[in-house]
Amino acid sequence: MWATPSNDEYPHPEAVYRELGARGWLAPHWPHEFGGLATSAYAAAVTAEELALHGVPDSVRVNTIDNAGATLLAAGSDEQQRRYCPGMAAGETVFSVLFTEPHAGSDLGGITTRAEPVADGWRLTGTKTWNARTSRAQFGICAARAQVQGDNAYADIALFIVPLDHPRVRVEPIATFNPEQFFSVHFDGAVLPSDALVGTPGQGWSLLAEALGLERTGICFAGRARRWFDQLVTSLRARGELSRAEDEHALGRMDAEIRSSRLLAWQAVQRLTQGTLSPAVAAAAKWWTSELAQRVAWLAWDLLGPTADGDSYFPDLALAVREAPGLTLAAGTSEIQLTTVATDVLDGGDPWEEQD
Ligand SMILES: Cc1cc2nc3c(=O)[nH]c(=O)nc-3n(C[C@H](O)[C@H](O)[C@H](O)COP(=O)(O)OP(=O)(O)OC[C@H]3O[C@@H](n4cnc5c(N)ncnc54)[C@H](O)[C@@H]3O)c2cc1C
């Protein structure tokens, strides 16, 4: 009988993160004073790819370093950077990303969580959902409407640092098919100090878009595709089932696709490092690498699934199949990525043209 893993089946990666953090490898592109090595984003991409190749869940790193950390480095006050960033880079301070709401995901212009100005701070009211691994985090980075004047749905979005042990913050698990645990987070008039605001009210939208950088290069998805594919081939070889011609062709095609997806992801990393990664190129890389990793999981299931229980050559199969559906949703769905590419093309741009 196929053994179904329980929710949050992935091993918790904190020990690995702390090992990396002690060497400065968790956020190598950050300044020395914040626990990094002051390298380029290339080194961060190496860390991201290696974690994926070794099956270490990366959502905590993505949320803490690539998302919350990048936001604090871009717009946080000196005090906020000093207070949070060294712990993040050390693998000790963990942030959850609190953007999605029950009725606002792809378009965060629809969020309704409110941050009302009160004496010496902000009062936060609303609900977030699909927040990955929030129970492992001490803080959330939360998008809310800051009640400032604005001329469109994005103008008053602001980002706040929320301590998740606040008495008026409730974190509830959501049952899902995904091997990672997801949560809803409820703010019941939680009063935050004024220095919980990151940047200025209204700056949130541009910060949200910027912080998705490394995730949208697709480097993590390309790494997953390679890991799962290699396990599939090893398992088929061990079973002596690598002989049917139609399977060989499918496997050969997929190997070639994985190699090309890695090149695409690294090209996006290169542009990110140079500061020339356009939204359309990032969208193409995210779309292609996540769709491919998903297809690897489906092919593995087709070829091995029902007989794979206890397969020591493909230990990740159950996790891969359960993680696969979310790959093309997280960090922007495939439809949104394709819309971004199409908009650029229809506007007469060439997304691949090098930008200054
Ligand atoms: C693995 C995973 C991890 C996640 N982690 C987090 C997290 O840590 N924090 C967090 O805040 N959120 C997280 N999310 C939520 C994620 O950001 C949202 O699921 C995503 O933005 C899509 O939003 P939605 O689920 O509300 O779907 P919707 O936006 O309602 O979309 C539903 C469907 O409609 C399509 N669609 C929507 N708009 C358009 C359009 N304009 N044109 C064409 N098609 C459209 C979408 O592509 C999708 O297929 C995570 C999701 C996953 C799967």
The ligand as an SDF file (V2000), in Angstrom:
LIG
                    3D

 53 58  0  0  0  0  0  0  0  0999 V2000
    3.5750   26.2490   -2.4110 C   0  0  0  0  0  0  0  0  0  0  0  0
    2.9310   27.5990   -2.1220 C   0  0  0  0  0  0  0  0  0  0  0  0
    3.5100   28.4410   -1.1880 C   0  0  0  0  0  0  0  0  0  0  0  0
    2.9080   29.6610   -0.9050 C   0  0  0  0  0  0  0  0  0  0  0  0
    3.4580   30.4370    0.0820 N   0  0  0  0  0  0  0  0  0  0  0  0
    2.8650   31.5930    0.3950 C   0  0  0  0  0  0  0  0  0  0  0  0
    3.3800   32.3740    1.4750 C   0  0  0  0  0  0  0  0  0  0  0  0
    4.3250   31.9750    2.1790 O   0  0  0  0  0  0  0  0  0  0  0  0
    2.7720   33.5700    1.7490 N   0  0  0  0  0  0  0  0  0  0  0  0
    1.7170   34.0220    1.0270 C   0  0  0  0  0  0  0  0  0  0  0  0
    1.2340   35.1120    1.3240 O   0  0  0  0  0  0  0  0  0  0  0  0
    1.1740   33.2900    0.0160 N   0  0  0  0  0  0  0  0  0  0  0  0
    1.7260   32.0800   -0.3040 C   0  0  0  0  0  0  0  0  0  0  0  0
    1.1850   31.3110   -1.3000 N   0  0  0  0  0  0  0  0  0  0  0  0
   -0.0180   31.7600   -2.0090 C   0  0  0  0  0  0  0  0  0  0  0  0
    0.2700   32.1710   -3.4520 C   0  0  0  0  0  0  0  0  0  0  0  0
    1.0060   33.3750   -3.4940 O   0  0  0  0  0  0  0  0  0  0  0  0
   -1.0820   32.2680   -4.1560 C   0  0  0  0  0  0  0  0  0  0  0  0
   -1.6470   30.9630   -4.1770 O   0  0  0  0  0  0  0  0  0  0  0  0
   -0.9490   32.7870   -5.5680 C   0  0  0  0  0  0  0  0  0  0  0  0
   -0.5500   34.1330   -5.5730 O   0  0  0  0  0  0  0  0  0  0  0  0
   -2.2740   32.6380   -6.3370 C   0  0  0  0  0  0  0  0  0  0  0  0
   -3.2970   33.2650   -5.6340 O   0  0  0  0  0  0  0  0  0  0  0  0
   -4.6440   32.4930   -5.3140 P   0  0  0  0  0  0  0  0  0  0  0  0
   -4.3220   31.1630   -4.7090 O   0  0  0  0  0  0  0  0  0  0  0  0
   -5.5130   33.4280   -4.5290 O   0  0  0  0  0  0  0  0  0  0  0  0
   -5.3010   32.1970   -6.7230 O   0  0  0  0  0  0  0  0  0  0  0  0
   -6.0970   33.2230   -7.6160 P   0  0  0  0  0  0  0  0  0  0  0  0
   -5.3360   34.5050   -7.7530 O   0  0  0  0  0  0  0  0  0  0  0  0
   -7.5010   33.2990   -7.1280 O   0  0  0  0  0  0  0  0  0  0  0  0
   -6.0670   32.4890   -9.0150 O   0  0  0  0  0  0  0  0  0  0  0  0
   -6.9010   31.3460   -9.2830 C   0  0  0  0  0  0  0  0  0  0  0  0
   -6.6490   30.9340  -10.7210 C   0  0  0  0  0  0  0  0  0  0  0  0
   -7.0300   32.0130  -11.5970 O   0  0  0  0  0  0  0  0  0  0  0  0
   -5.9210   32.3740  -12.4180 C   0  0  0  0  0  0  0  0  0  0  0  0
   -5.8850   33.8180  -12.6020 N   0  0  0  0  0  0  0  0  0  0  0  0
   -5.9830   34.7710  -11.6350 C   0  0  0  0  0  0  0  0  0  0  0  0
   -5.8790   35.9970  -12.1790 N   0  0  0  0  0  0  0  0  0  0  0  0
   -5.7160   35.8160  -13.5110 C   0  0  0  0  0  0  0  0  0  0  0  0
   -5.5480   36.6890  -14.6180 C   0  0  0  0  0  0  0  0  0  0  0  0
   -5.5110   38.0270  -14.4570 N   0  0  0  0  0  0  0  0  0  0  0  0
   -5.3960   36.1520  -15.8490 N   0  0  0  0  0  0  0  0  0  0  0  0
   -5.4200   34.8070  -16.0280 C   0  0  0  0  0  0  0  0  0  0  0  0
   -5.5940   33.9290  -15.0230 N   0  0  0  0  0  0  0  0  0  0  0  0
   -5.7280   34.4160  -13.7700 C   0  0  0  0  0  0  0  0  0  0  0  0
   -4.6870   31.9220  -11.6620 C   0  0  0  0  0  0  0  0  0  0  0  0
   -3.6100   31.6920  -12.5450 O   0  0  0  0  0  0  0  0  0  0  0  0
   -5.1780   30.6390  -11.0020 C   0  0  0  0  0  0  0  0  0  0  0  0
   -5.0850   29.5700  -11.9110 O   0  0  0  0  0  0  0  0  0  0  0  0
    1.7480   30.0690   -1.5950 C   0  0  0  0  0  0  0  0  0  0  0  0
    1.1730   29.2190   -2.5470 C   0  0  0  0  0  0  0  0  0  0  0  0
    1.7360   27.9950   -2.8000 C   0  0  0  0  0  0  0  0  0  0  0  0
    1.0750   27.0660   -3.7910 C   0  0  0  0  0  0  0  0  0  0  0  0
  1  2  1  0
  2  3  1  0
  2 52  2  0
  3  4  2  0
  4  5  1  0
  4 50  1  0
  5  6  2  0
  6  7  1  0
  6 13  1  0
  7  8  2  0
  7  9  1  0
  9 10  1  0
 10 11  2  0
 10 12  1  0
 12 13  2  0
 13 14  1  0
 14 15  1  0
 14 50  1  0
 15 16  1  0
 16 17  1  0
 16 18  1  0
 18 19  1  0
 18 20  1  0
 20 21  1  0
 20 22  1  0
 22 23  1  0
 23 24  1  0
 24 25  2  0
 24 26  1  0
 24 27  1  0
 27 28  1  0
 28 29  2  0
 28 30  1  0
 28 31  1  0
 31 32  1  0
 32 33  1  0
 33 34  1  0
 33 48  1  0
 34 35  1  0
 35 36  1  0
 35 46  1  0
 36 37  1  0
 36 45  1  0
 37 38  2  0
 38 39  1  0
 39 40  1  0
 39 45  2  0
 40 41  1  0
 40 42  2  0
 42 43  1  0
 43 44  2  0
 44 45  1  0
 46 47  1  0
 46 48  1  0
 48 49  1  0
 50 51  2  0
 51 52  1  0
 52 53  1  0
M  END
$$$$
